[in-house]
């Protein structure tokens, strides 16, 4: 069996942990749902996740709700959604 859903919400994860998760994303072809809501992931962590997702075609849902993300990261998220139309990203 392969991992398709991973819920790490509310685990006090920060940018470092987001970077570690991001480093696995290019090599993963089964994960469809990644929930990172209610953590301490900021713009730097989100930037790492975006980079990790550039060559990932399996993820369909990325939840970043209730993280300290600023509006300055939104253009990069918008670009990610354009290049990955199957991906739903929630940030609020």
PLY file of the C-alpha trace (Angstrom):
ply
format ascii 1.0
element vertex 92
property float x
property float y
property float z
element edge 91
property int vertex1
property int vertex2
end_header
0.00 0.00 0.00
1.11 3.51 -0.76
0.59 6.68 1.23
-2.10 8.82 -0.39
-3.24 11.06 2.49
-1.01 12.72 5.09
-2.45 14.94 7.81
0.22 16.78 9.81
-2.08 19.58 10.91
-1.61 21.04 14.38
1.83 19.54 14.95
3.76 22.79 15.47
5.65 22.33 12.22
7.71 25.26 10.98
9.73 26.22 7.94
12.41 23.60 8.62
9.88 20.80 8.68
8.20 22.19 5.55
11.59 22.13 3.80
12.06 18.49 4.81
8.63 17.56 3.49
9.29 19.54 0.31
12.50 17.62 -0.35
10.46 14.40 -0.65
7.75 15.75 -2.95
9.64 15.50 -6.28
10.17 11.77 -5.67
6.65 10.94 -4.53
4.08 9.75 -7.05
1.29 8.52 -4.75
0.52 11.31 -2.25
-2.74 13.03 -3.21
-3.66 14.96 -0.06
-1.21 16.86 2.16
-2.69 18.69 5.13
-0.33 21.09 6.91
-2.96 23.36 8.46
-2.61 25.02 11.85
1.17 24.98 12.07
3.91 27.61 12.06
4.82 27.40 8.38
5.64 30.81 6.94
6.51 32.16 3.52
9.92 30.46 3.43
8.38 27.08 4.16
5.69 27.62 1.53
8.37 28.61 -0.99
10.12 25.31 -0.28
6.87 23.40 -0.78
6.24 25.20 -4.08
9.73 24.26 -5.28
9.20 20.66 -4.17
5.95 20.49 -6.08
7.38 21.73 -9.38
7.99 18.16 -10.55
5.18 16.48 -8.64
2.06 15.49 -10.55
0.23 13.40 -7.95
-0.71 15.93 -5.25
-4.30 17.15 -5.61
-4.88 18.95 -2.31
-2.52 21.09 -0.22
-3.96 22.60 2.94
-1.98 25.47 4.45
-4.83 27.06 6.43
-4.00 28.77 9.73
-0.29 29.22 9.04
1.54 32.59 9.26
1.63 33.10 5.49
1.70 36.64 4.11
0.13 38.00 0.94
3.60 38.27 -0.64
3.66 34.51 -1.29
0.31 34.54 -3.12
1.75 35.25 -6.62
3.93 32.14 -6.33
0.95 30.08 -5.19
-1.07 31.46 -8.11
1.68 30.40 -10.51
1.77 26.93 -8.95
-1.97 26.56 -9.48
-1.63 27.62 -13.12
1.12 25.09 -13.79
-0.68 22.39 -11.75
-4.38 22.84 -12.62
-5.31 19.61 -10.79
-3.95 20.99 -7.50
-6.21 22.72 -4.97
-4.38 24.93 -2.47
-6.13 26.38 0.56
-4.48 29.10 2.63
-7.25 30.68 4.72
0 1
1 2
2 3
3 4
4 5
5 6
6 7
7 8
8 9
9 10
10 11
11 12
12 13
13 14
14 15
15 16
16 17
17 18
18 19
19 20
20 21
21 22
22 23
23 24
24 25
25 26
26 27
27 28
28 29
29 30
30 31
31 32
32 33
33 34
34 35
35 36
36 37
37 38
38 39
39 40
40 41
41 42
42 43
43 44
44 45
45 46
46 47
47 48
48 49
49 50
50 51
51 52
52 53
53 54
54 55
55 56
56 57
57 58
58 59
59 60
60 61
61 62
62 63
63 64
64 65
65 66
66 67
67 68
68 69
69 70
70 71
71 72
72 73
73 74
74 75
75 76
76 77
77 78
78 79
79 80
80 81
81 82
82 83
83 84
84 85
85 86
86 87
87 88
88 89
89 90
90 91
